[in-house]
Every structure is written in C-alpha cells, then in structure tokens.
C-alpha cells in the first residue's frame, strides 16, 4: 500500500533550557575535554542514532473504525464455526471479513492501493483457494504459508530485500500493539460513540433471535427445509466448546493484527544493507572464472551423455540406468542452491569503480547463470529418467518443482543484470508464490497417481503400498485401475474417509467430494487377504 505522508522528520530539536549567549557573531563554545570545569561532560555517552526498531516504526495508527471492529468479530465467529471440522472452503470464508477490516483500516490511515498491493492481495486470496480444491495437506500448507507472505507484502508495501524477508514479522508486532489499539477504540466508543453503535448492536441481537426462533419453527414444520438448514449450518456441540472458543480468539486475534498492520505498518524498507568492500578485478574475477570453467567441463560431459553417451558412461561407471540418474540429482540440486549463494556474495563484493567493472560483473556472472541453467536442465533430466524406472512420488515431484523454480530465479537474476534489479526482490517473492499456486492447482497427489497408473498400463508395474498414504486427490486416477488392483490401491484412502465420517460442506475440499462420489458409486470390494498378497500393506522408503 502507499502512504500520503512522507518519511520521518530528521530535524533535531533544540536542547531544553539552552540559554547560552553569544558574543557578537561567535557561537558559544562547549567546554574542552581537558578543561577543569565541565571536563566530565566529555566522558558522558553521546546521543546515538536511531536503532533499527525505531527506524522502522511507523506513525501512530489512526483510530480503529467500527467496520474494522465488526470485521474482527466476524472473523472470530467464522473461525469458531467453520474451522472446527477442518479446512476447506471455510478458510477462505474466514479470511474475507479480515481482508475487509484491513482495507478499512488502511483507508482510515490515508493509505491507497498500488498495483503491487492489488497483485499481492489477489495472489493471497488465490492461494487460499487451494485448501478448498485439494484434499492433500502438504500443498495446502505451502499455499497458506505463501498466502501469509503475500498478505504481509500487501499490508507493508515492501519492495527491498529486507522488506520482503522481514514483512511477515510485522504481524508479531501488530499482534501486541493491536490489543492496545482495540481497547483504545472500545473506550472511545463507550462515550460519545455509544449512540452510533448501540442501536446497531441491539438490531443485530434482535435479528439473531428472530432467525433462531423462526428457523427452528420452519425446520420442525418441513423435513426438506430442516435437511437443507442442517447441511448449511455448522454442527456445534457442548464438547467442542473449548476448541471453538480457541478458534474464535485466534481468528479475531489474527484479523486484528492484520488490521493494525494495515493502519500503521512497520517500514522494513528503511533498513539499508550497505554493500561489501569492493574487490579488485583480479581478486574478484579469478575464483569465478575458475568456477565457470569447472561448470563448462561438467556441462560438456552432460551434453555428451544427453546426446547418446549413456551406454558408454554406464559401462565405465558400473552403475545401472536408474542408479546413475538418482545418484546425481541431489548433488545437482545442491549445486544450484550454492550457485545462488555464490552470486549473492559476488554481487556484494563486486568491483564498482566504473562502467568497465559493471561490464566485467555482468559478463562473469552472466556466464555462471547460463552454466547453472544447463545444470538445472541436467538435474531435471536425471529425475525424469529415475521416474521412468521407479515411478513418481511426492518427494520426487516436490524436488523437481523446486529445481524448476530455482531455474526461474536464475533467469530473473539474469534479467536484473540487464534491466536493473529494483524489481528483483518482489519478482522472486511473486515467482515463489506463483510456483506454490501452480503446484497446488496441478494436484501433486493426482499427478503421482496418474503417472503410476500410466506406468502400470504400459508395463504392469505398480506399487500398491505407496498409494495407501495418498490423499483423496488421487482417487480419480486410481479408479482407472482394473480389479482387484483398484480396490487395493483405494483401500487406505477409503478407510481414512470412513473414519472421518460425514464432513460438512465448509470443511470438505473439492478433491474429497469427488472421491466420495466415486467410492459411493463403485465401492472397494477386494478383501484384506487379496490386497495383502498383492503387497498393498507392505512398508517402503521414499527417496
């Protein structure tokens, strides 16, 4: 978000009680350190500059608006009613009033929305759709974490590396200061504002009483209406009271922290990271040139192997086809990560005396980035070979997706070297969130099941034991298997959903809904003994 006010004033106030006079045009001279009278002052601590905590502190937050108070209350109630049975569409419904409250708080503080702010906010809401679509917990957890990052960027308006990396920490500060902000707003409404909010509260209470009274009467009068009402309304019992209360407090607390952040965010962008001491051209470039030569030699071997040299390499190393592919992937993944560290350190200590130094830095690091992209391609090719031999798993699809994203970061760094790097921190954060969003939309558990089913159809190889740990997202693909392999592959998922019982609509993902429909139409029929003989209940190690 943007502000209509400028940065903090840097003017220093005059010393209180300073009555020192001047003679003519000469200012009053301070006592010399060696003088007998007043010499003790030279040993007193001098005023220090602002610390980072005071530097990033924003101005006082504007008073909390009534709409924000209602939004905080609505978020708490929605969390208590909708999240007690699990996540799903309910999570998105909980977040919507919190977004409204934060928007109103930002407008009250005079902050307007910029294009990047809108992009972060839309991305945050899009990521929260993943738990409503996918039953698998790990893509949903990644999506929620990425949504927190984008929400922090939208509220803080960060654009530098310190701002992007530290923005989520602003919620911790707002969580503490937000309580005092809330209490101050409630006290203010206890007096003059009472005439405005008290009628609204009374009307709301009367409306709730009427809804409960007539809703109960209509439900008892018509079974179809009672069934519809029962499906829409959360089932709250006395035993769930403590959990529901904790969810209410947590939801209201997080909504309040978001609104307080929107009203007065911490200015993480004011933290400046000074560049390192520039090195000479030889001192800086020599290690990187040697590294580039090493990359070039390795990539030459990879290209030779890629274009038909597998048989020769396997004969000389004594490794099998899949062992060769698996052996190198993890090393190449670490090589990509370490290259990013090398590039960051090289930019910190790069020579920067003039245009010649800038051209040298671009040339050396550009060659390193290109070489790293070849390493990324080689790593992905090795993973593809390994999957062809042993099938796709959650771990393999995850690390392959991470390697793809690292390759994208390398491309962004190359673009920053050509067009400037002011946009790079936000671009990297946005690319990470976009990768998590695409990862969730592609349904990794569904991809795993689809790839393994296709492998079974091609060569009759299948690992039924691994399917027992998959989520309901895998059911549509596994449903294509012939019996009894189909029932044995779906047995673990079917048992898990049976133990869960009936799940309300707000806690059921689209993946689980589709799986339940499939299993209702075509139930699991194979016995435990048959599945045991097929290896459905064996143990396995994923790598």
Buried (B, 14 or more C-beta within 10 A) or exposed (E): BEBEEEEEEEEEEEEEEEEEEEEEEEEEEEEEEEEEEEEEEEEEEEEEEEEEEEBBBBEEBBBBBBBBBBBBBBBBBBBBBBBBBBBBBBBBBBBBBBBBBBBBBBBBBEBEBBEBBEBBBEBBBBBBBBBBBBBBEBBBBBBBEBBBBBBBBBBBBBBBBBBBBBBBEBBEBBBEBBBEBBEEBEEEBEEEBEEEBEEEEEEEEEEEEEEEEEBEEEBEEEEEEBEEBEEEEBEEEEEBEEEBEEBBEBBBBBBBBBBBBBBBBBBBBBBEEEEEEBBEBEEBBEEBBEBBEEBEEBBEEBEEBBEEBBEEEBEEEEBEBBBBBBBBBBEBBEBBEEBBEBBEEBBBBBBEEEEEBBEBBBEBBBBBBBBBBBBBBBBBBBBBBBBBBBBBBBEBBBBBBBBBBBBBBBEBBBBBBEEEBEBBBBBBBBBBBBBBBEBBBEBBBBBBBBBBBEBBEEEEEBBBBBBBBBBBBBBBBBBBBEEBBBBBBBBBBBEBBEEBEEBBBBBBBBBBBBBBEBBEEEEBEBEEEBBEEBEBBEEEEEE
